Amino acid sequence: MEKLIYYAATSPEKLDRIGEYLNHRIERYLYRSRFGFVKIGMEAMDQLLKACPSQWLNLYIEYYLKTVQRLLESPEPEMQTRLSKILFF
């Protein structure tokens, strides 16, 4: 996680690619019902959002919100509760 945050901090113009990649992987894990990996991916997205400088936030927030929407629409109630814990704590 530290390497990802360092990479994003040194190359903030690539935040859109990072967000797109994480979004794609989380959607794939949801489709395949690998909920442990979904949790890890969402934690990574959340930590990256908190470490992201505010001037570069608009590049990343689109994919973060797409992922949040996808998790809220998930039929798995555990994903919805996990998401609410991440978002509100």
C-alpha positions in Angstrom: 0.0 0.0 0.0 2.9 2.3 0.8 4.3 1.8 -2.7 1.0 2.6 -4.3 0.5 5.8 -2.3 4.1 6.8 -3.1 3.6 6.2 -6.8 0.4 8.2 -6.8 2.1 11.0 -4.9 5.0 11.2 -7.3 2.9 10.7 -10.5 -0.5 12.3 -9.7 -1.3 12.6 -13.4 -1.7 8.8 -13.4 -4.4 8.7 -10.7 -7.1 8.2 -13.4 -5.4 5.0 -14.6 -4.9 3.8 -11.0 -8.6 4.4 -10.3 -9.7 2.8 -13.5 -7.5 -0.3 -12.8 -8.7 -0.7 -9.2 -12.4 -0.2 -10.3 -12.0 -2.9 -13.0 -10.4 -5.4 -10.6 -13.0 -4.8 -7.9 -15.9 -5.3 -10.4 -14.2 -8.5 -11.6 -13.8 -9.8 -8.0 -17.5 -9.0 -7.3 -18.6 -10.9 -10.4 -16.5 -13.9 -9.3 -17.7 -13.6 -5.7 -14.2 -13.1 -4.3 -15.3 -10.9 -1.5 -12.0 -10.9 0.4 -10.3 -9.3 -2.6 -13.1 -6.8 -2.9 -12.5 -5.8 0.7 -8.8 -5.3 0.0 -9.4 -3.4 -3.1 -11.9 -1.0 -1.5 -9.5 -0.4 1.4 -6.8 0.4 -1.1 -9.1 2.9 -2.9 -10.1 4.5 0.4 -6.5 4.9 1.6 -5.5 6.3 -1.8 -8.4 8.8 -1.7 -7.3 10.0 1.7 -3.7 10.4 0.6 -4.6 12.1 -2.7 -3.8 15.8 -3.0 -6.9 17.9 -3.4 -5.9 19.4 -6.8 -5.6 15.9 -8.3 -8.7 14.5 -6.7 -11.0 15.1 -9.7 -9.0 12.5 -11.7 -9.5 9.8 -9.2 -12.9 10.5 -7.7 -14.9 9.3 -10.8 -13.7 5.7 -10.4 -14.0 5.8 -6.7 -17.7 6.8 -7.0 -18.3 4.1 -9.7 -16.9 1.5 -7.3 -19.0 2.7 -4.4 -22.1 2.6 -6.6 -21.3 -0.9 -7.8 -20.9 -2.1 -4.2 -24.1 -0.5 -3.1 -25.9 -2.3 -6.0 -24.4 -5.6 -5.0 -26.8 -8.2 -3.9 -24.3 -9.3 -1.2 -25.3 -7.6 2.1 -21.9 -8.0 3.5 -20.4 -5.8 0.8 -22.9 -3.0 1.6 -22.2 -3.1 5.3 -18.4 -3.2 4.7 -18.8 -0.2 2.4 -20.7 1.8 4.9 -18.0 1.1 7.5 -15.3 2.3 5.1 -17.2 5.4 4.1 -18.3 6.6 7.5 -15.4 5.7 9.8 
